[in-house]
Amino acid sequence: MKYVYGLALLGCLIFWSSCRNDFESVPSTGNLEFSKDTVYLDTVFTNIGSSTYNLKVYNRSDEDINIPSVRLGTGESSYYRLNVDGVPGKIFENVQIMAKDSIFIFIETTADINDFPADESRFLYTDQILFDSGANQQEVELVTLVQDAVFLFPEDLGNGMFETLNLGQDGDGNDILIEGFFLDDTELTFTNEKPYVIYGFAAVGPGKTLNVQPGARVHFHADSGILVANTGSIKANGLPSSDPELLENEIIFEGDRLEPDFSDIPGQWFTIWLTAGSTNNEFSYTTIKNSVVGILMDSNDGDETLTLKNVQIYNSANVGLLARTGNVYGENMVINNAGQSALACSIGGTYTFNHCTFANYWTGSFRSFPAVTLDNIIDETTGMDLTATFNNCIVYGNEQRELGLVPSSSSAQFNFNFTNSLIRFEDPNGDFSDDPNYQFENDLLYTNIALNLDPAFQNTEMNNFNIEKDVSGAENLGITPTSPPVPVDLNGTVRANPSDAGAYESIVFPDEGN
């Protein structure tokens, strides 16, 4: 009987609590406390929803309180949206907070810049969350910057279908389709007037050239990118910038999430894909960051297909620069933080790199690939010729061995040379002592190499690969000039003679104590 009575009592308690709509409370007296006085929602593109931000509201008193109203200052017409303690809306009545307790308010916004009374490409949009009214009213400010942009996206074909690009056929004869579209002639010049936001793959057609002007900002939605078709080209040629923070003349390719928390997150978009037969592709004073693969290059047209000068590639989920049977020239390049290799020259090809820094300080997951990988393998029995030359370069990272050389078992040529370069390759157990490709005393493969010396980078977590004067193992290691010459470094500093290896001449680091 006691057991039955206990169950009955428990059932009554559950029924009573489930039917209870409120609790004894007193009116708010304007003594609420907030986790923030102002909620900054950061920058959003017009008509693209923001991330969700939160505000915590505290009742520090010993009594349960009732807030008569919680509302947005502009009411239902506000571009902000609220969720107060689990309930969505813009105006709320009788919001209760128990003694010594708190509630969460979640805040989002989506705004159309064309609705604002100003002919501007950027508009600061503000509102308030108002708690109570009259003498007891308290406010929390809401602030966000709405940014206009040029949006490029595949055509909506209806029934949930969108325009696609045909990449050929798979082994079973099925079409390989990706969501994308060809840029028309009016879209083949990207200026610095407004940012560009790309959905899907924006393709440069055969015989066409995409010109990206200095100062342009190109943003990609998830799984999006640029594709350059056979005989097509991309020329993204920025200029040196006078302001190292604004980088007003730098071309920047990145994702479309503008919040600070996303500024260095890998894998937000896919890649810049230079497909087989694309030609005369150029990048200079350009930063590519937060992609799956920074640049993916397939095959070449027999001439130098890709030229990279003063280019930085950071935070690639897989590879920074992946060239398959490529023909690439690079100078003053920095690549860092890739889930696999910073640089992968695969299936042969022809490569020359002068004064480049290839580093990998990836910490996002286990990494089994070195910073630089060279191979000429097609399959188990066949390969393609490879010729790779590295002059005045740094190959380094947070693993013991940051150089991977994987020749084909076929008769295909596997020719490489590192001259006046700093390389990290530690082999404490002698696992590679008999491998002819890692005989660092062989002058035919390695000339004037600094092995396993600390380059003394300034701040690898911030992708700052300046090297410290009088400390770096790369200092005075370079030859001057290389062919072709690279007279100034990535900072625009004239190189000394002898020069330093890598993309930067050494500098005196600022005293952090001052």
Secondary structure as the mmCIF struct_conf table of DSSP 4:
data_model
#
loop_
_struct_conf.conf_type_id
_struct_conf.id
_struct_conf.beg_label_comp_id
_struct_conf.beg_label_asym_id
_struct_conf.beg_label_seq_id
_struct_conf.end_label_comp_id
_struct_conf.end_label_asym_id
_struct_conf.end_label_seq_id
HELX_RH_AL_P HELX_RH_AL_P1 LYS A 2 CYS A 19
STRN STRN1 VAL A 26 PRO A 27
BEND BEND1 GLY A 30 GLY A 30
STRN STRN2 GLU A 33 PHE A 34
BEND BEND2 SER A 35 SER A 35
BEND BEND3 ASP A 37 ASP A 37
STRN STRN3 THR A 38 PHE A 45
TURN_TY1_P TURN_TY1_P1 THR A 46 ASN A 47
BEND BEND4 ILE A 48 ILE A 48
HELX_LH_PP_P HELX_LH_PP_P1 GLY A 49 THR A 52
STRN STRN4 TYR A 53 ASN A 59
BEND BEND5 SER A 61 GLU A 63
STRN STRN5 ILE A 65 LEU A 72
TURN_TY1_P TURN_TY1_P2 GLY A 73 THR A 74
HELX_RH_3T_P HELX_RH_3T_P1 GLY A 75 SER A 77
BEND BEND6 TYR A 79 TYR A 79
STRN STRN6 TYR A 80 VAL A 84
TURN_TY1_P TURN_TY1_P3 ASP A 85 GLY A 86
STRN STRN7 VAL A 87 GLY A 89
BEND BEND7 LYS A 90 LYS A 90
STRN STRN8 ILE A 91 ILE A 97
TURN_TY1_P TURN_TY1_P4 ALA A 99 LYS A 100
STRN STRN9 ASP A 101 THR A 109
HELX_RH_3T_P HELX_RH_3T_P2 ILE A 113 ASP A 115
BEND BEND8 PHE A 116 ALA A 118
BEND BEND9 SER A 121 SER A 121
STRN STRN10 ARG A 122 PHE A 131
BEND BEND10 ASP A 132 ASP A 132
HELX_RH_3T_P HELX_RH_3T_P3 GLY A 134 ASN A 136
STRN STRN11 GLN A 138 GLN A 147
STRN STRN12 VAL A 150 LEU A 152
STRN STRN13 ASP A 156 GLY A 158
TURN_TY1_P TURN_TY1_P5 ASN A 159 GLY A 160
STRN STRN14 MET A 161 PHE A 162
STRN STRN15 THR A 164 GLN A 169
TURN_TY1_P TURN_TY1_P6 GLY A 171 ASP A 172
BEND BEND11 GLY A 173 GLY A 173
STRN STRN16 ASP A 175 PHE A 182
HELX_RH_3T_P HELX_RH_3T_P4 ASP A 185 GLU A 187
BEND BEND12 LEU A 188 LEU A 188
STRN STRN17 THR A 189 PHE A 190
BEND BEND13 ASN A 192 LYS A 194
STRN STRN18 TYR A 196 ILE A 198
BEND BEND14 GLY A 200 GLY A 200
STRN STRN19 PHE A 201 VAL A 204
HELX_LH_PP_P HELX_LH_PP_P2 GLY A 205 GLY A 205
TURN_TY1_P TURN_TY1_P7 PRO A 206 GLY A 207
STRN STRN20 THR A 209 VAL A 212
TURN_TY1_P TURN_TY1_P8 PRO A 214 GLY A 215
STRN STRN21 ARG A 217 PHE A 220
TURN_TY1_P TURN_TY1_P9 ALA A 222 ASP A 223
STRN STRN22 GLY A 225 VAL A 228
TURN_TY1_P TURN_TY1_P10 ASN A 230 THR A 231
STRN STRN23 SER A 233 ASN A 237
BEND BEND15 SER A 242 SER A 242
TURN_TY1_P TURN_TY1_P11 PRO A 244 LEU A 246
TURN_TY1_P TURN_TY1_P12 GLU A 248 ASN A 249
STRN STRN24 ILE A 251 GLY A 255
BEND BEND16 ASP A 256 ASP A 256
BEND BEND17 GLU A 259 GLU A 259
HELX_RH_3T_P HELX_RH_3T_P5 PRO A 260 PHE A 262
TURN_TY1_P TURN_TY1_P13 SER A 263 ASP A 264
TURN_TY1_P TURN_TY1_P14 PRO A 266 GLY A 267
BEND BEND18 GLN A 268 GLN A 268
STRN STRN25 TRP A 269 TRP A 269
STRN STRN26 THR A 271 LEU A 274
TURN_TY1_P TURN_TY1_P15 ALA A 276 GLY A 277
STRN STRN27 ASN A 281 LYS A 289
BEND BEND19 ASN A 290 ASN A 290
STRN STRN28 SER A 291 SER A 291
BEND BEND20 VAL A 292 VAL A 292
STRN STRN29 VAL A 293 ASP A 298
BEND BEND21 GLY A 302 ASP A 303
STRN STRN30 LEU A 306 SER A 316
BEND BEND22 ALA A 317 ASN A 318
STRN STRN31 VAL A 319 GLU A 331
BEND BEND23 ASN A 332 ASN A 332
STRN STRN32 VAL A 334 ALA A 338
BEND BEND24 GLY A 339 GLN A 340
BEND BEND25 ALA A 342 ALA A 342
STRN STRN33 LEU A 343 ASN A 354
BEND BEND26 HIS A 355 HIS A 355
STRN STRN34 THR A 357 ASN A 360
BEND BEND27 GLY A 364 SER A 365
BEND BEND28 PHE A 369 PHE A 369
BEND BEND29 ALA A 371 ALA A 371
STRN STRN35 VAL A 372 ASP A 375
STRN STRN36 ILE A 377 ILE A 377
BEND BEND30 ILE A 378 THR A 381
STRN STRN37 GLY A 383 GLY A 383
STRN STRN38 LEU A 386 ASN A 391
BEND BEND31 ASN A 392 ASN A 392
STRN STRN39 ILE A 394 GLY A 397
BEND BEND32 ASN A 398 GLN A 400
STRN STRN40 ARG A 401 ARG A 401
STRN STRN41 LEU A 403 VAL A 406
BEND BEND33 SER A 409 SER A 411
STRN STRN42 PHE A 414 THR A 419
BEND BEND34 ASN A 420 ASN A 420
STRN STRN43 LEU A 422 ILE A 423
STRN STRN44 PHE A 425 PHE A 425
TURN_TY1_P TURN_TY1_P16 PRO A 428 ASN A 429
TURN_TY1_P TURN_TY1_P17 ASP A 431 ASP A 434
HELX_RH_3T_P HELX_RH_3T_P6 PRO A 436 TYR A 438
TURN_TY1_P TURN_TY1_P18 PHE A 440 GLU A 441
TURN_TY1_P TURN_TY1_P19 ASP A 443 LEU A 445
STRN STRN45 TYR A 446 THR A 447
BEND BEND35 ASN A 448 ASN A 448
STRN STRN46 ALA A 450 LEU A 451
BEND BEND36 ASN A 452 ASN A 452
STRN STRN47 PHE A 457 ASN A 459
HELX_RH_3T_P HELX_RH_3T_P7 THR A 460 MET A 462
TURN_TY1_P TURN_TY1_P20 ASN A 463 ASN A 463
STRN STRN48 ASN A 464 ILE A 467
STRN STRN49 GLU A 468 GLU A 468
TURN_TY1_P TURN_TY1_P21 LYS A 469 VAL A 471
TURN_TY1_P TURN_TY1_P22 GLY A 473 ASN A 476
BEND BEND37 GLY A 478 GLY A 478
BEND BEND38 THR A 480 PRO A 481
BEND BEND39 SER A 483 PRO A 484
STRN STRN50 VAL A 488 VAL A 488
TURN_TY1_P TURN_TY1_P23 LEU A 490 ASN A 491
BEND BEND40 GLY A 492 GLY A 492
HELX_LH_PP_P HELX_LH_PP_P3 THR A 493 THR A 493
STRN STRN51 VAL A 494 VAL A 494
HELX_LH_PP_P HELX_LH_PP_P4 ARG A 495 ARG A 495
BEND BEND41 ASN A 497 PRO A 498
BEND BEND42 ALA A 501 TYR A 504
STRN STRN52 ILE A 507 ILE A 507
HELX_LH_PP_P HELX_LH_PP_P5 VAL A 508 PRO A 510
TURN_TY1_P TURN_TY1_P24 GLU A 512 GLY A 513
#
